Amino acid sequence: MQPLSSLDLKDAVEICQLNDDEFNELVEYGVVELMVNESGAVSIASSCIHTLQKAAQIRSDYALDLFSIVILVNYLQRITDLENENLLLKSELSKCFR
C-alpha cells in the first residue's frame, strides 16, 4: 500500500485537533499550503500533517495561543528538513567508505 500524498482538508483539520477557523488562520499565516486537484477538491500535503499534529499537541499541553503554533510549525518543519538532510548525508558518506 502506497502512503497518501495528500489528505482531505476536513480530515486534516480533525487529525490536527484544530477547528476550521484556526486552520484557516494557519493557512493565512502561510504555515499550511493547500492543494487543489483537478476536480476542485482541497487537500493538504500529508507530509505536513505530522508537523501540525506535533505543534497542536504542544499547544494543547502548554495552553499556547494560535500564533505560537505558527512558530512551532516553522521550527518543527526546519528540524524535520535538517534531519532528512542529515540522513541523506550519512547515506552518501557511507557509500564513500564501501
Residue, then its C-alpha position, 0 to 999 in steps of 0.5 A: m500500500q502506497p502512503l497518501s500524498s495528500l489528505d482531505l482538508k476536513d480530515a486534516v483539520e480533525i487529525c490536527q485537533l484544530n477547528d476550521d477557523e484556526f486552520n484557516e488562520l494557519v493557512e493565512y499565516g502561510v504555515v499550511e499550503l493547500m492543494v487543489n486537484e483537478s476536480g476542485a477538491v482541497s487537500i493538504a500535503s500529508s507530509c505536513i500533517h505530522t508537523l501540525q499534529k506535533a505543534a497542536q499537541i504542544r499547544s494543547d499541553y502548554a495552553l499556547d495561543l494560535f500564533s505560537i503554533v505558527i512558530l512551532v510549525n516553522y521550527l518543527q518543519r526546519i528540524t524535520d528538513l535538517e534531519n532528512e538532510n542529515l540522513l541523506l548525508k550519512s547515506e552518501l558518506s557511507k557509500c564513500f567508505r564501501 
